[in-house]
């Protein structure tokens, strides 16, 4: 699920931490766990654009099944949890 939110004044890392996200250990994205386990979790990639910050959000249901692969079980569109998380982020940044 892709969406754009307004440009932020503080740096990206601080903003994402205030939203409850932490840097992903393997790439320049952020994750937010939904419980005490590693999965499920929200996973968001961000990119600065002229219109604001573009976000690509998905929900990782479980990790990689086969060693050396990147494919995993995730929800990318038409998901109530994704819609609610998107709205939570937009509402938080609108304040």
PyMOL Python script that loads the backbone (N, CA, C, O; Angstrom):
from pymol import cmd

cmd.read_pdbstr("""\
ATOM      1  N   UNK A   1       0.851  -1.154   0.000  1.00  0.00           N
ATOM      2  CA  UNK A   1       0.000   0.000   0.000  1.00  0.00           C
ATOM      3  C   UNK A   1       0.904   1.226   0.000  1.00  0.00           C
ATOM      4  O   UNK A   1       1.721   1.412   0.902  1.00  0.00           O
ATOM      5  N   UNK A   2       0.747   2.054  -1.018  1.00  0.00           N
ATOM      6  CA  UNK A   2       1.543   3.269  -1.109  1.00  0.00           C
ATOM      7  C   UNK A   2       0.686   4.482  -0.780  1.00  0.00           C
ATOM      8  O   UNK A   2      -0.492   4.541  -1.134  1.00  0.00           O
ATOM      9  N   UNK A   3       1.292   5.449  -0.097  1.00  0.00           N
ATOM     10  CA  UNK A   3       0.637   6.718   0.190  1.00  0.00           C
ATOM     11  C   UNK A   3       1.703   7.767   0.452  1.00  0.00           C
ATOM     12  O   UNK A   3       2.869   7.438   0.672  1.00  0.00           O
ATOM     13  N   UNK A   4       1.299   9.035   0.427  1.00  0.00           N
ATOM     14  CA  UNK A   4       2.218  10.140   0.653  1.00  0.00           C
ATOM     15  C   UNK A   4       1.721  10.928   1.844  1.00  0.00           C
ATOM     16  O   UNK A   4       0.528  11.212   1.954  1.00  0.00           O
ATOM     17  N   UNK A   5       2.641  11.289   2.746  1.00  0.00           N
ATOM     18  CA  UNK A   5       2.268  12.174   3.841  1.00  0.00           C
ATOM     19  C   UNK A   5       3.159  13.407   3.796  1.00  0.00           C
ATOM     20  O   UNK A   5       4.236  13.372   3.201  1.00  0.00           O
ATOM     21  N   UNK A   6       2.718  14.498   4.423  1.00  0.00           N
ATOM     22  CA  UNK A   6       3.451  15.762   4.317  1.00  0.00           C
ATOM     23  C   UNK A   6       4.898  15.633   4.780  1.00  0.00           C
ATOM     24  O   UNK A   6       5.248  14.762   5.577  1.00  0.00           O
ATOM     25  N   UNK A   7       5.731  16.539   4.247  1.00  0.00           N
ATOM     26  CA  UNK A   7       7.133  16.554   4.667  1.00  0.00           C
ATOM     27  C   UNK A   7       7.210  16.778   6.164  1.00  0.00           C
ATOM     28  O   UNK A   7       6.395  17.496   6.743  1.00  0.00           O
ATOM     29  N   UNK A   8       8.187  16.163   6.773  1.00  0.00           N
ATOM     30  CA  UNK A   8       8.353  16.270   8.214  1.00  0.00           C
ATOM     31  C   UNK A   8       9.530  17.182   8.531  1.00  0.00           C
ATOM     32  O   UNK A   8      10.488  17.271   7.763  1.00  0.00           O
ATOM     33  N   UNK A   9       9.444  17.853   9.666  1.00  0.00           N
ATOM     34  CA  UNK A   9      10.484  18.799  10.056  1.00  0.00           C
ATOM     35  C   UNK A   9      11.680  18.076  10.659  1.00  0.00           C
ATOM     36  O   UNK A   9      12.825  18.372  10.317  1.00  0.00           O
ATOM     37  N   UNK A  10      11.420  17.130  11.553  1.00  0.00           N
ATOM     38  CA  UNK A  10      12.519  16.408  12.187  1.00  0.00           C
ATOM     39  C   UNK A  10      13.036  15.327  11.255  1.00  0.00           C
ATOM     40  O   UNK A  10      12.441  15.064  10.210  1.00  0.00           O
ATOM     41  N   UNK A  11      14.131  14.708  11.627  1.00  0.00           N
ATOM     42  CA  UNK A  11      14.689  13.688  10.735  1.00  0.00           C
ATOM     43  C   UNK A  11      13.801  12.439  10.706  1.00  0.00           C
ATOM     44  O   UNK A  11      13.000  12.195  11.608  1.00  0.00           O
ATOM     45  N   UNK A  12      13.973  11.682   9.662  1.00  0.00           N
ATOM     46  CA  UNK A  12      13.129  10.508   9.415  1.00  0.00           C
ATOM     47  C   UNK A  12      13.206   9.477  10.537  1.00  0.00           C
ATOM     48  O   UNK A  12      12.181   8.926  10.938  1.00  0.00           O
ATOM     49  N   UNK A  13      14.397   9.212  11.043  1.00  0.00           N
ATOM     50  CA  UNK A  13      14.573   8.212  12.097  1.00  0.00           C
ATOM     51  C   UNK A  13      13.790   8.603  13.351  1.00  0.00           C
ATOM     52  O   UNK A  13      13.106   7.765  13.938  1.00  0.00           O
ATOM     53  N   UNK A  14      13.884   9.859  13.762  1.00  0.00           N
ATOM     54  CA  UNK A  14      13.159  10.332  14.940  1.00  0.00           C
ATOM     55  C   UNK A  14      11.660  10.214  14.738  1.00  0.00           C
ATOM     56  O   UNK A  14      10.948   9.753  15.630  1.00  0.00           O
ATOM     57  N   UNK A  15      11.174  10.624  13.579  1.00  0.00           N
ATOM     58  CA  UNK A  15       9.744  10.546  13.293  1.00  0.00           C
ATOM     59  C   UNK A  15       9.255   9.107  13.320  1.00  0.00           C
ATOM     60  O   UNK A  15       8.223   8.819  13.925  1.00  0.00           O
ATOM     61  N   UNK A  16       9.975   8.207  12.679  1.00  0.00           N
ATOM     62  CA  UNK A  16       9.546   6.817  12.642  1.00  0.00           C
ATOM     63  C   UNK A  16       9.579   6.196  14.032  1.00  0.00           C
ATOM     64  O   UNK A  16       8.717   5.381  14.360  1.00  0.00           O
ATOM     65  N   UNK A  17      10.540   6.557  14.838  1.00  0.00           N
ATOM     66  CA  UNK A  17      10.568   6.047  16.212  1.00  0.00           C
ATOM     67  C   UNK A  17       9.384   6.576  17.015  1.00  0.00           C
ATOM     68  O   UNK A  17       8.809   5.841  17.818  1.00  0.00           O
ATOM     69  N   UNK A  18       9.014   7.825  16.814  1.00  0.00           N
ATOM     70  CA  UNK A  18       7.844   8.384  17.504  1.00  0.00           C
ATOM     71  C   UNK A  18       6.563   7.657  17.084  1.00  0.00           C
ATOM     72  O   UNK A  18       5.606   7.583  17.855  1.00  0.00           O
ATOM     73  N   UNK A  19       6.552   7.127  15.872  1.00  0.00           N
ATOM     74  CA  UNK A  19       5.412   6.351  15.384  1.00  0.00           C
ATOM     75  C   UNK A  19       5.446   4.900  15.861  1.00  0.00           C
ATOM     76  O   UNK A  19       4.514   4.142  15.593  1.00  0.00           O
ATOM     77  N   UNK A  20       6.501   4.510  16.559  1.00  0.00           N
ATOM     78  CA  UNK A  20       6.603   3.144  17.071  1.00  0.00           C
ATOM     79  C   UNK A  20       7.382   2.203  16.177  1.00  0.00           C
ATOM     80  O   UNK A  20       7.393   0.995  16.414  1.00  0.00           O
ATOM     81  N   UNK A  21       8.039   2.735  15.146  1.00  0.00           N
ATOM     82  CA  UNK A  21       8.815   1.921  14.211  1.00  0.00           C
ATOM     83  C   UNK A  21      10.288   1.940  14.602  1.00  0.00           C
ATOM     84  O   UNK A  21      10.777   2.885  15.221  1.00  0.00           O
ATOM     85  N   UNK A  22      10.978   0.872  14.223  1.00  0.00           N
ATOM     86  CA  UNK A  22      12.405   0.749  14.480  1.00  0.00           C
ATOM     87  C   UNK A  22      13.102   0.427  13.164  1.00  0.00           C
ATOM     88  O   UNK A  22      12.504  -0.188  12.281  1.00  0.00           O
ATOM     89  N   UNK A  23      14.354   0.835  13.025  1.00  0.00           N
ATOM     90  CA  UNK A  23      15.071   0.531  11.775  1.00  0.00           C
ATOM     91  C   UNK A  23      15.177  -0.979  11.553  1.00  0.00           C
ATOM     92  O   UNK A  23      15.468  -1.742  12.474  1.00  0.00           O
ATOM     93  N   UNK A  24      14.936  -1.382  10.320  1.00  0.00           N
ATOM     94  CA  UNK A  24      15.114  -2.790   9.941  1.00  0.00           C
ATOM     95  C   UNK A  24      16.611  -3.079   9.944  1.00  0.00           C
ATOM     96  O   UNK A  24      17.387  -2.264   9.445  1.00  0.00           O
ATOM     97  N   UNK A  25      17.038  -4.212  10.489  1.00  0.00           N
ATOM     98  CA  UNK A  25      18.477  -4.480  10.598  1.00  0.00           C
ATOM     99  C   UNK A  25      19.185  -4.735   9.274  1.00  0.00           C
ATOM    100  O   UNK A  25      20.411  -4.637   9.217  1.00  0.00           O
ATOM    101  N   UNK A  26      18.453  -5.060   8.202  1.00  0.00           N
ATOM    102  CA  UNK A  26      19.109  -5.433   6.949  1.00  0.00           C
ATOM    103  C   UNK A  26      18.981  -4.414   5.826  1.00  0.00           C
ATOM    104  O   UNK A  26      19.668  -4.539   4.812  1.00  0.00           O
ATOM    105  N   UNK A  27      18.120  -3.407   5.976  1.00  0.00           N
ATOM    106  CA  UNK A  27      17.970  -2.436   4.893  1.00  0.00           C
ATOM    107  C   UNK A  27      17.472  -1.100   5.452  1.00  0.00           C
ATOM    108  O   UNK A  27      17.320  -0.949   6.664  1.00  0.00           O
ATOM    109  N   UNK A  28      17.227  -0.159   4.586  1.00  0.00           N
ATOM    110  CA  UNK A  28      16.815   1.177   5.011  1.00  0.00           C
ATOM    111  C   UNK A  28      15.300   1.293   5.080  1.00  0.00           C
ATOM    112  O   UNK A  28      14.707   2.165   4.445  1.00  0.00           O
ATOM    113  N   UNK A  29      14.693   0.430   5.835  1.00  0.00           N
ATOM    114  CA  UNK A  29      13.253   0.466   6.046  1.00  0.00           C
ATOM    115  C   UNK A  29      12.999   0.413   7.547  1.00  0.00           C
ATOM    116  O   UNK A  29      13.937   0.401   8.344  1.00  0.00           O
ATOM    117  N   UNK A  30      11.713   0.381   7.928  1.00  0.00           N
ATOM    118  CA  UNK A  30      11.354   0.394   9.344  1.00  0.00           C
ATOM    119  C   UNK A  30      10.288  -0.663   9.606  1.00  0.00           C
ATOM    120  O   UNK A  30       9.480  -0.976   8.732  1.00  0.00           O
ATOM    121  N   UNK A  31      10.296  -1.211  10.826  1.00  0.00           N
ATOM    122  CA  UNK A  31       9.315  -2.224  11.207  1.00  0.00           C
ATOM    123  C   UNK A  31       8.653  -1.844  12.528  1.00  0.00           C
ATOM    124  O   UNK A  31       9.241  -1.170  13.374  1.00  0.00           O
ATOM    125  N   UNK A  32       7.410  -2.299  12.676  1.00  0.00           N
ATOM    126  CA  UNK A  32       6.685  -2.136  13.943  1.00  0.00           C
ATOM    127  C   UNK A  32       5.969  -3.447  14.227  1.00  0.00           C
ATOM    128  O   UNK A  32       5.069  -3.845  13.488  1.00  0.00           O
ATOM    129  N   UNK A  33       6.369  -4.108  15.290  1.00  0.00           N
ATOM    130  CA  UNK A  33       5.768  -5.393  15.661  1.00  0.00           C
ATOM    131  C   UNK A  33       4.364  -5.189  16.219  1.00  0.00           C
ATOM    132  O   UNK A  33       4.060  -4.158  16.818  1.00  0.00           O
ATOM    133  N   UNK A  34       3.531  -6.174  16.014  1.00  0.00           N
ATOM    134  CA  UNK A  34       2.156  -6.116  16.518  1.00  0.00           C
ATOM    135  C   UNK A  34       2.001  -6.825  17.853  1.00  0.00           C
ATOM    136  O   UNK A  34       0.931  -6.774  18.459  1.00  0.00           O
ATOM    137  N   UNK A  35       3.043  -7.480  18.314  1.00  0.00           N
ATOM    138  CA  UNK A  35       3.020  -8.188  19.589  1.00  0.00           C
ATOM    139  C   UNK A  35       4.436  -8.444  20.037  1.00  0.00           C
ATOM    140  O   UNK A  35       5.367  -7.773  19.591  1.00  0.00           O
ATOM    141  N   UNK A  36       4.605  -9.416  20.920  1.00  0.00           N
ATOM    142  CA  UNK A  36       5.929  -9.702  21.444  1.00  0.00           C
ATOM    143  C   UNK A  36       6.768 -10.576  20.510  1.00  0.00           C
ATOM    144  O   UNK A  36       7.987 -10.647  20.663  1.00  0.00           O
ATOM    145  N   UNK A  37       6.136 -11.233  19.558  1.00  0.00           N
ATOM    146  CA  UNK A  37       6.866 -12.063  18.598  1.00  0.00           C
ATOM    147  C   UNK A  37       7.404 -11.220  17.453  1.00  0.00           C
ATOM    148  O   UNK A  37       7.002 -10.070  17.279  1.00  0.00           O
ATOM    149  N   UNK A  38       8.306 -11.789  16.680  1.00  0.00           N
ATOM    150  CA  UNK A  38       8.885 -11.066  15.547  1.00  0.00           C
ATOM    151  C   UNK A  38       7.847 -10.811  14.452  1.00  0.00           C
ATOM    152  O   UNK A  38       7.925  -9.800  13.755  1.00  0.00           O
ATOM    153  N   UNK A  39       6.886 -11.708  14.294  1.00  0.00           N
ATOM    154  CA  UNK A  39       5.831 -11.581  13.277  1.00  0.00           C
ATOM    155  C   UNK A  39       4.490 -11.789  13.931  1.00  0.00           C
ATOM    156  O   UNK A  39       4.420 -12.502  14.932  1.00  0.00           O
ATOM    157  N   UNK A  40       3.431 -11.215  13.431  1.00  0.00           N
ATOM    158  CA  UNK A  40       3.340 -10.285  12.306  1.00  0.00           C
ATOM    159  C   UNK A  40       3.887  -8.912  12.683  1.00  0.00           C
ATOM    160  O   UNK A  40       3.992  -8.561  13.858  1.00  0.00           O
ATOM    161  N   UNK A  41       4.229  -8.149  11.649  1.00  0.00           N
ATOM    162  CA  UNK A  41       4.754  -6.799  11.861  1.00  0.00           C
ATOM    163  C   UNK A  41       4.471  -5.940  10.637  1.00  0.00           C
ATOM    164  O   UNK A  41       4.386  -6.436   9.514  1.00  0.00           O
ATOM    165  N   UNK A  42       4.327  -4.642  10.879  1.00  0.00           N
ATOM    166  CA  UNK A  42       4.233  -3.698   9.776  1.00  0.00           C
ATOM    167  C   UNK A  42       5.647  -3.414   9.291  1.00  0.00           C
ATOM    168  O   UNK A  42       6.584  -3.339  10.085  1.00  0.00           O
ATOM    169  N   UNK A  43       5.788  -3.259   7.984  1.00  0.00           N
ATOM    170  CA  UNK A  43       7.080  -3.002   7.365  1.00  0.00           C
ATOM    171  C   UNK A  43       6.875  -1.851   6.388  1.00  0.00           C
ATOM    172  O   UNK A  43       6.037  -1.927   5.489  1.00  0.00           O
ATOM    173  N   UNK A  44       7.651  -0.781   6.574  1.00  0.00           N
ATOM    174  CA  UNK A  44       7.445   0.413   5.759  1.00  0.00           C
ATOM    175  C   UNK A  44       8.760   0.882   5.145  1.00  0.00           C
ATOM    176  O   UNK A  44       9.789   0.960   5.816  1.00  0.00           O
ATOM    177  N   UNK A  45       8.698   1.191   3.852  1.00  0.00           N
ATOM    178  CA  UNK A  45       9.813   1.807   3.135  1.00  0.00           C
ATOM    179  C   UNK A  45       9.408   3.253   2.882  1.00  0.00           C
ATOM    180  O   UNK A  45       8.261   3.512   2.517  1.00  0.00           O
ATOM    181  N   UNK A  46      10.326   4.201   3.069  1.00  0.00           N
ATOM    182  CA  UNK A  46      10.021   5.607   2.859  1.00  0.00           C
ATOM    183  C   UNK A  46      10.987   6.216   1.856  1.00  0.00           C
ATOM    184  O   UNK A  46      12.132   5.785   1.719  1.00  0.00           O
ATOM    185  N   UNK A  47      10.486   7.240   1.155  1.00  0.00           N
ATOM    186  CA  UNK A  47      11.305   7.938   0.163  1.00  0.00           C
ATOM    187  C   UNK A  47      10.847   9.391   0.117  1.00  0.00           C
ATOM    188  O   UNK A  47       9.650   9.663   0.023  1.00  0.00           O
ATOM    189  N   UNK A  48      11.788  10.319   0.183  1.00  0.00           N
ATOM    190  CA  UNK A  48      11.453  11.734   0.088  1.00  0.00           C
ATOM    191  C   UNK A  48      11.103  12.095  -1.351  1.00  0.00           C
ATOM    192  O   UNK A  48      11.803  11.708  -2.287  1.00  0.00           O
ATOM    193  N   UNK A  49      10.007  12.844  -1.517  1.00  0.00           N
ATOM    194  CA  UNK A  49       9.588  13.326  -2.828  1.00  0.00           C
ATOM    195  C   UNK A  49       9.255  14.812  -2.713  1.00  0.00           C
ATOM    196  O   UNK A  49       9.273  15.364  -1.613  1.00  0.00           O
ATOM    197  N   UNK A  50       8.954  15.460  -3.829  1.00  0.00           N
ATOM    198  CA  UNK A  50       8.565  16.871  -3.814  1.00  0.00           C
ATOM    199  C   UNK A  50       7.239  17.086  -3.088  1.00  0.00           C
ATOM    200  O   UNK A  50       7.028  18.141  -2.490  1.00  0.00           O
ATOM    201  N   UNK A  51       6.355  16.108  -3.133  1.00  0.00           N
ATOM    202  CA  UNK A  51       5.035  16.220  -2.506  1.00  0.00           C
ATOM    203  C   UNK A  51       5.070  15.921  -1.012  1.00  0.00           C
ATOM    204  O   UNK A  51       4.125  16.266  -0.301  1.00  0.00           O
ATOM    205  N   UNK A  52       6.109  15.303  -0.527  1.00  0.00           N
ATOM    206  CA  UNK A  52       6.209  14.902   0.871  1.00  0.00           C
ATOM    207  C   UNK A  52       7.028  13.633   0.968  1.00  0.00           C
ATOM    208  O   UNK A  52       7.974  13.434   0.205  1.00  0.00           O
ATOM    209  N   UNK A  53       6.670  12.787   1.893  1.00  0.00           N
ATOM    210  CA  UNK A  53       7.367  11.515   2.040  1.00  0.00           C
ATOM    211  C   UNK A  53       6.466  10.400   1.531  1.00  0.00           C
ATOM    212  O   UNK A  53       5.345  10.229   2.010  1.00  0.00           O
ATOM    213  N   UNK A  54       6.959   9.646   0.561  1.00  0.00           N
ATOM    214  CA  UNK A  54       6.212   8.516   0.018  1.00  0.00           C
ATOM    215  C   UNK A  54       6.485   7.299   0.887  1.00  0.00           C
ATOM    216  O   UNK A  54       7.631   7.008   1.229  1.00  0.00           O
ATOM    217  N   UNK A  55       5.431   6.600   1.234  1.00  0.00           N
ATOM    218  CA  UNK A  55       5.555   5.406   2.068  1.00  0.00           C
ATOM    219  C   UNK A  55       4.987   4.203   1.334  1.00  0.00           C
ATOM    220  O   UNK A  55       3.938   4.289   0.696  1.00  0.00           O
ATOM    221  N   UNK A  56       5.682   3.092   1.430  1.00  0.00           N
ATOM    222  CA  UNK A  56       5.200   1.812   0.917  1.00  0.00           C
ATOM    223  C   UNK A  56       5.090   0.891   2.127  1.00  0.00           C
ATOM    224  O   UNK A  56       6.095   0.455   2.688  1.00  0.00           O
ATOM    225  N   UNK A  57       3.857   0.605   2.513  1.00  0.00           N
ATOM    226  CA  UNK A  57       3.574  -0.136   3.740  1.00  0.00           C
ATOM    227  C   UNK A  57       3.014  -1.519   3.412  1.00  0.00           C
ATOM    228  O   UNK A  57       2.172  -1.660   2.525  1.00  0.00           O
ATOM    229  N   UNK A  58       3.480  -2.524   4.127  1.00  0.00           N
ATOM    230  CA  UNK A  58       2.873  -3.850   4.026  1.00  0.00           C
ATOM    231  C   UNK A  58       2.949  -4.537   5.386  1.00  0.00           C
ATOM    232  O   UNK A  58       3.640  -4.081   6.297  1.00  0.00           O
ATOM    233  N   UNK A  59       2.238  -5.620   5.494  1.00  0.00           N
ATOM    234  CA  UNK A  59       2.163  -6.384   6.737  1.00  0.00           C
ATOM    235  C   UNK A  59       2.838  -7.733   6.518  1.00  0.00           C
ATOM    236  O   UNK A  59       2.342  -8.571   5.765  1.00  0.00           O
ATOM    237  N   UNK A  60       3.974  -7.936   7.183  1.00  0.00           N
ATOM    238  CA  UNK A  60       4.679  -9.228   7.116  1.00  0.00           C
ATOM    239  C   UNK A  60       3.978 -10.201   8.052  1.00  0.00           C
ATOM    240  O   UNK A  60       3.923  -9.971   9.260  1.00  0.00           O
ATOM    241  N   UNK A  61       3.441 -11.289   7.500  1.00  0.00           N
ATOM    242  CA  UNK A  61       2.755 -12.285   8.317  1.00  0.00           C
ATOM    243  C   UNK A  61       3.725 -13.285   8.936  1.00  0.00           C
ATOM    244  O   UNK A  61       3.526 -13.747  10.060  1.00  0.00           O
ATOM    245  N   UNK A  62       4.788 -13.615   8.182  1.00  0.00           N
ATOM    246  CA  UNK A  62       5.809 -14.530   8.684  1.00  0.00           C
ATOM    247  C   UNK A  62       7.095 -14.269   7.924  1.00  0.00           C
ATOM    248  O   UNK A  62       7.093 -13.561   6.917  1.00  0.00           O
ATOM    249  N   UNK A  63       8.180 -14.830   8.395  1.00  0.00           N
ATOM    250  CA  UNK A  63       9.488 -14.608   7.794  1.00  0.00           C
ATOM    251  C   UNK A  63       9.735 -15.477   6.578  1.00  0.00           C
ATOM    252  O   UNK A  63       8.850 -16.187   6.101  1.00  0.00           O
ATOM    253  N   UNK A  64      10.950 -15.403   6.096  1.00  0.00           N
ATOM    254  CA  UNK A  64      11.383 -16.176   4.939  1.00  0.00           C
ATOM    255  C   UNK A  64      11.342 -17.663   5.270  1.00  0.00           C
ATOM    256  O   UNK A  64      11.784 -18.082   6.340  1.00  0.00           O
ATOM    257  N   UNK A  65      10.809 -18.453   4.350  1.00  0.00           N
ATOM    258  CA  UNK A  65      10.674 -19.895   4.572  1.00  0.00           C
ATOM    259  C   UNK A  65      11.930 -20.681   4.188  1.00  0.00           C
ATOM    260  O   UNK A  65      12.221 -21.725   4.774  1.00  0.00           O
ATOM    261  N   UNK A  66      12.668 -20.171   3.202  1.00  0.00           N
ATOM    262  CA  UNK A  66      13.829 -20.903   2.706  1.00  0.00           C
ATOM    263  C   UNK A  66      15.072 -20.039   2.824  1.00  0.00           C
ATOM    264  O   UNK A  66      15.057 -18.864   2.457  1.00  0.00           O
ATOM    265  N   UNK A  67      16.133 -20.613   3.330  1.00  0.00           N
ATOM    266  CA  UNK A  67      17.392 -19.900   3.519  1.00  0.00           C
ATOM    267  C   UNK A  67      17.881 -19.318   2.188  1.00  0.00           C
ATOM    268  O   UNK A  67      17.863 -19.996   1.161  1.00  0.00           O
ATOM    269  N   UNK A  68      18.311 -18.073   2.219  1.00  0.00           N
ATOM    270  CA  UNK A  68      18.841 -17.437   1.016  1.00  0.00           C
ATOM    271  C   UNK A  68      17.780 -16.792   0.141  1.00  0.00           C
ATOM    272  O   UNK A  68      18.118 -16.204  -0.886  1.00  0.00           O
ATOM    273  N   UNK A  69      16.521 -16.881   0.509  1.00  0.00           N
ATOM    274  CA  UNK A  69      15.435 -16.303  -0.270  1.00  0.00           C
ATOM    275  C   UNK A  69      14.910 -15.045   0.416  1.00  0.00           C
ATOM    276  O   UNK A  69      15.115 -14.856   1.615  1.00  0.00           O
ATOM    277  N   UNK A  70      14.234 -14.189  -0.344  1.00  0.00           N
ATOM    278  CA  UNK A  70      13.637 -12.988   0.236  1.00  0.00           C
ATOM    279  C   UNK A  70      12.117 -13.052   0.237  1.00  0.00           C
ATOM    280  O   UNK A  70      11.468 -12.235   0.891  1.00  0.00           O
ATOM    281  N   UNK A  71      11.545 -13.996  -0.475  1.00  0.00           N
ATOM    282  CA  UNK A  71      10.087 -14.116  -0.535  1.00  0.00           C
ATOM    283  C   UNK A  71       9.536 -14.495   0.834  1.00  0.00           C
ATOM    284  O   UNK A  71      10.115 -15.309   1.554  1.00  0.00           O
ATOM    285  N   UNK A  72       8.404 -13.887   1.174  1.00  0.00           N
ATOM    286  CA  UNK A  72       7.773 -14.167   2.460  1.00  0.00           C
ATOM    287  C   UNK A  72       6.279 -13.947   2.330  1.00  0.00           C
ATOM    288  O   UNK A  72       5.806 -13.459   1.304  1.00  0.00           O
ATOM    289  N   UNK A  73       5.545 -14.299   3.353  1.00  0.00           N
ATOM    290  CA  UNK A  73       4.106 -14.128   3.350  1.00  0.00           C
ATOM    291  C   UNK A  73       3.780 -12.737   3.868  1.00  0.00           C
ATOM    292  O   UNK A  73       4.075 -12.412   5.019  1.00  0.00           O
ATOM    293  N   UNK A  74       3.175 -11.917   3.022  1.00  0.00           N
ATOM    294  CA  UNK A  74       2.850 -10.558   3.426  1.00  0.00           C
ATOM    295  C   UNK A  74       1.579 -10.065   2.760  1.00  0.00           C
ATOM    296  O   UNK A  74       1.199 -10.539   1.690  1.00  0.00           O
ATOM    297  N   UNK A  75       0.923  -9.101   3.409  1.00  0.00           N
ATOM    298  CA  UNK A  75      -0.262  -8.453   2.857  1.00  0.00           C
ATOM    299  C   UNK A  75       0.154  -7.070   2.373  1.00  0.00           C
ATOM    300  O   UNK A  75       0.792  -6.309   3.101  1.00  0.00           O
ATOM    301  N   UNK A  76      -0.220  -6.752   1.126  1.00  0.00           N
ATOM    302  CA  UNK A  76       0.212  -5.499   0.525  1.00  0.00           C
ATOM    303  C   UNK A  76      -0.936  -4.547   0.208  1.00  0.00           C
ATOM    304  O   UNK A  76      -0.719  -3.337   0.167  1.00  0.00           O
ATOM    305  N   UNK A  77      -2.117  -5.034  -0.012  1.00  0.00           N
ATOM    306  CA  UNK A  77      -3.259  -4.192  -0.391  1.00  0.00           C
ATOM    307  C   UNK A  77      -4.547  -4.732   0.224  1.00  0.00           C
ATOM    308  O   UNK A  77      -4.615  -5.876   0.673  1.00  0.00           O
ATOM    309  N   UNK A  78      -5.565  -3.874   0.229  1.00  0.00           N
ATOM    310  CA  UNK A  78      -6.920  -4.269   0.631  1.00  0.00           C
ATOM    311  C   UNK A  78      -6.949  -5.053   1.941  1.00  0.00           C
ATOM    312  O   UNK A  78      -7.445  -6.179   1.999  1.00  0.00           O
ATOM    313  N   UNK A  79      -6.424  -4.452   2.958  1.00  0.00           N
ATOM    314  CA  UNK A  79      -6.356  -5.092   4.259  1.00  0.00           C
ATOM    315  C   UNK A  79      -6.766  -4.070   5.309  1.00  0.00           C
ATOM    316  O   UNK A  79      -6.243  -2.955   5.323  1.00  0.00           O
ATOM    317  N   UNK A  80      -7.682  -4.430   6.177  1.00  0.00           N
ATOM    318  CA  UNK A  80      -8.171  -3.503   7.194  1.00  0.00           C
ATOM    319  C   UNK A  80      -7.045  -3.027   8.112  1.00  0.00           C
ATOM    320  O   UNK A  80      -7.005  -1.854   8.482  1.00  0.00           O
ATOM    321  N   UNK A  81      -6.146  -3.912   8.476  1.00  0.00           N
ATOM    322  CA  UNK A  81      -5.037  -3.536   9.348  1.00  0.00           C
ATOM    323  C   UNK A  81      -4.135  -2.500   8.671  1.00  0.00           C
ATOM    324  O   UNK A  81      -3.672  -1.563   9.321  1.00  0.00           O
ATOM    325  N   UNK A  82      -3.887  -2.666   7.370  1.00  0.00           N
ATOM    326  CA  UNK A  82      -3.076  -1.700   6.637  1.00  0.00           C
ATOM    327  C   UNK A  82      -3.772  -0.346   6.551  1.00  0.00           C
ATOM    328  O   UNK A  82      -3.141   0.696   6.726  1.00  0.00           O
ATOM    329  N   UNK A  83      -5.069  -0.366   6.282  1.00  0.00           N
ATOM    330  CA  UNK A  83      -5.835   0.882   6.218  1.00  0.00           C
ATOM    331  C   UNK A  83      -5.785   1.619   7.555  1.00  0.00           C
ATOM    332  O   UNK A  83      -5.616   2.837   7.591  1.00  0.00           O
ATOM    333  N   UNK A  84      -5.932   0.883   8.644  1.00  0.00           N
ATOM    334  CA  UNK A  84      -5.910   1.500   9.969  1.00  0.00           C
ATOM    335  C   UNK A  84      -4.520   2.048  10.297  1.00  0.00           C
ATOM    336  O   UNK A  84      -4.408   3.122  10.889  1.00  0.00           O
ATOM    337  N   UNK A  85      -3.478   1.338   9.928  1.00  0.00           N
ATOM    338  CA  UNK A  85      -2.118   1.806  10.196  1.00  0.00           C
ATOM    339  C   UNK A  85      -1.798   3.042   9.362  1.00  0.00           C
ATOM    340  O   UNK A  85      -1.181   3.988   9.852  1.00  0.00           O
ATOM    341  N   UNK A  86      -2.217   3.029   8.118  1.00  0.00           N
ATOM    342  CA  UNK A  86      -2.030   4.206   7.265  1.00  0.00           C
ATOM    343  C   UNK A  86      -2.703   5.415   7.894  1.00  0.00           C
ATOM    344  O   UNK A  86      -2.096   6.482   7.983  1.00  0.00           O
ATOM    345  N   UNK A  87      -3.942   5.264   8.328  1.00  0.00           N
ATOM    346  CA  UNK A  87      -4.676   6.366   8.934  1.00  0.00           C
ATOM    347  C   UNK A  87      -4.031   6.811  10.249  1.00  0.00           C
ATOM    348  O   UNK A  87      -4.006   8.005  10.549  1.00  0.00           O
ATOM    349  N   UNK A  88      -3.520   5.881  11.021  1.00  0.00           N
ATOM    350  CA  UNK A  88      -2.831   6.219  12.273  1.00  0.00           C
ATOM    351  C   UNK A  88      -1.604   7.087  11.999  1.00  0.00           C
ATOM    352  O   UNK A  88      -1.360   8.067  12.703  1.00  0.00           O
ATOM    353  N   UNK A  89      -0.838   6.723  10.978  1.00  0.00           N
ATOM    354  CA  UNK A  89       0.359   7.483  10.621  1.00  0.00           C
ATOM    355  C   UNK A  89      -0.019   8.893  10.156  1.00  0.00           C
ATOM    356  O   UNK A  89       0.577   9.879  10.589  1.00  0.00           O
ATOM    357  N   UNK A  90      -1.003   8.971   9.282  1.00  0.00           N
ATOM    358  CA  UNK A  90      -1.437  10.287   8.765  1.00  0.00           C
ATOM    359  C   UNK A  90      -1.966  11.164   9.889  1.00  0.00           C
ATOM    360  O   UNK A  90      -1.642  12.349   9.958  1.00  0.00           O
ATOM    361  N   UNK A  91      -2.775  10.592  10.765  1.00  0.00           N
ATOM    362  CA  UNK A  91      -3.320  11.368  11.893  1.00  0.00           C
ATOM    363  C   UNK A  91      -2.213  11.854  12.819  1.00  0.00           C
ATOM    364  O   UNK A  91      -2.233  13.002  13.263  1.00  0.00           O
ATOM    365  N   UNK A  92      -1.257  10.994  13.110  1.00  0.00           N
ATOM    366  CA  UNK A  92      -0.159  11.358  13.995  1.00  0.00           C
ATOM    367  C   UNK A  92       0.659  12.502  13.412  1.00  0.00           C
ATOM    368  O   UNK A  92       1.034  13.428  14.131  1.00  0.00           O
ATOM    369  N   UNK A  93       0.935  12.443  12.115  1.00  0.00           N
ATOM    370  CA  UNK A  93       1.763  13.454  11.477  1.00  0.00           C
ATOM    371  C   UNK A  93       1.006  14.749  11.190  1.00  0.00           C
ATOM    372  O   UNK A  93       1.616  15.784  10.922  1.00  0.00           O
ATOM    373  N   UNK A  94      -0.307  14.687  11.246  1.00  0.00           N
ATOM    374  CA  UNK A  94      -1.114  15.891  11.008  1.00  0.00           C
ATOM    375  C   UNK A  94      -1.191  16.789  12.235  1.00  0.00           C
ATOM    376  O   UNK A  94      -1.615  17.940  12.131  1.00  0.00           O
ATOM    377  N   UNK A  95      -0.792  16.282  13.386  1.00  0.00           N
ATOM    378  CA  UNK A  95      -0.880  17.066  14.625  1.00  0.00           C
ATOM    379  C   UNK A  95       0.264  18.036  14.749  1.00  0.00           C
ATOM    380  O   UNK A  95       0.344  18.774  15.732  1.00  0.00           O
TER     381      UNK A  95
END
""", "prot")
cmd.dss("prot")
cmd.show_as("cartoon", "prot")
cmd.util.cbc("prot")
cmd.orient("prot")
